[in-house]
Amino acid sequence: MDHRVFQVSSRESTGAIQQLIVECGPTRVAIPGRAIRGLLKTVETAFRDTITLLGETYEKEDLVSRLDPAKAVVQFSSQGRTILCSNGMWRKAYLVDRILGLVTIEPPHVFPLPPHFRGAEREWFDGLFFFHDVLVLIINLDWALRPIGVVRCGSDLEASQALETFGSGSESGCAG
């Protein structure tokens, strides 16, 4: 698997962030490198609902359908990949159409979402940058990894309490 590494930074990196650029249908998105735990061929994971690697279990989800429920990844594509992601609290295995590359982005090259992003997409994305003159949206890891049905809470303490509550069957996950 050949994934080119591009540098969009100065020689002296300060606060640079690695991003894995993937294609999800017609959209290019970046997954922050700090969340990546592994990459697998999607055809290898096609008949599983969960993936276990090094004792960690990842719930499989299609990133394309998470962004647009009317679409899905072609699971038997030779370019399809399953990306194992974790934020230390939650884990997901995301199916994507293909990987375009790993880049290192300096903070000045990351831009906030434009004002016309007004709905749910404000929660889905943390910002954007340009990669070879193409707009790439940065996935919000909190949204991407949080189990569906768990409402975002204000702090990590509240989030860990939400995880405990979620595990006991509460719908919202936030107390109060």
ChimeraX attribute file (.defattr): number of C-alpha atoms within 10 A of each C-alpha:
attribute: neighborCount
match mode: 1-to-1
recipient: residues
	/A:1	6
	/A:2	7
	/A:3	10
	/A:4	11
	/A:5	13
	/A:6	13
	/A:7	13
	/A:8	15
	/A:9	17
	/A:10	11
	/A:11	7
	/A:12	8
	/A:13	12
	/A:14	10
	/A:15	11
	/A:16	17
	/A:17	16
	/A:18	20
	/A:19	21
	/A:20	22
	/A:21	22
	/A:22	23
	/A:23	19
	/A:24	23
	/A:25	18
	/A:26	8
	/A:27	14
	/A:28	19
	/A:29	24
	/A:30	26
	/A:31	21
	/A:32	20
	/A:33	16
	/A:34	14
	/A:35	19
	/A:36	17
	/A:37	16
	/A:38	12
	/A:39	15
	/A:40	14
	/A:41	20
	/A:42	24
	/A:43	16
	/A:44	13
	/A:45	18
	/A:46	14
	/A:47	9
	/A:48	9
	/A:49	11
	/A:50	13
	/A:51	16
	/A:52	11
	/A:53	10
	/A:54	5
	/A:55	7
	/A:56	11
	/A:57	15
	/A:58	20
	/A:59	18
	/A:60	20
	/A:61	18
	/A:62	22
	/A:63	24
	/A:64	22
	/A:65	16
	/A:66	15
	/A:67	17
	/A:68	12
	/A:69	10
	/A:70	8
	/A:71	14
	/A:72	18
	/A:73	20
	/A:74	18
	/A:75	21
	/A:76	15
	/A:77	13
	/A:78	12
	/A:79	15
	/A:80	23
	/A:81	25
	/A:82	28
	/A:83	27
	/A:84	24
	/A:85	25
	/A:86	22
	/A:87	16
	/A:88	8
	/A:89	12
	/A:90	18
	/A:91	21
	/A:92	26
	/A:93	29
	/A:94	22
	/A:95	29
	/A:96	27
	/A:97	27
	/A:98	21
	/A:99	24
	/A:100	17
	/A:101	16
	/A:102	20
	/A:103	22
	/A:104	20
	/A:105	22
	/A:106	18
	/A:107	14
	/A:108	10
	/A:109	12
	/A:110	17
	/A:111	14
	/A:112	12
	/A:113	17
	/A:114	10
	/A:115	7
	/A:116	7
	/A:117	11
	/A:118	10
	/A:119	8
	/A:120	9
	/A:121	13
	/A:122	15
	/A:123	16
	/A:124	18
	/A:125	21
	/A:126	19
	/A:127	17
	/A:128	19
	/A:129	21
	/A:130	14
	/A:131	15
	/A:132	7
	/A:133	7
	/A:134	10
	/A:135	13
	/A:136	20
	/A:137	23
	/A:138	24
	/A:139	20
	/A:140	18
	/A:141	20
	/A:142	17
	/A:143	16
	/A:144	24
	/A:145	20
	/A:146	19
	/A:147	16
	/A:148	11
	/A:149	11
	/A:150	18
	/A:151	16
	/A:152	17
	/A:153	16
	/A:154	9
	/A:155	9
	/A:156	11
	/A:157	10
	/A:158	15
	/A:159	19
	/A:160	16
	/A:161	16
	/A:162	22
	/A:163	20
	/A:164	14
	/A:165	17
	/A:166	18
	/A:167	11
	/A:168	10
	/A:169	10
	/A:170	15
	/A:171	14
	/A:172	15
	/A:173	24
	/A:174	20
	/A:175	10
	/A:176	3
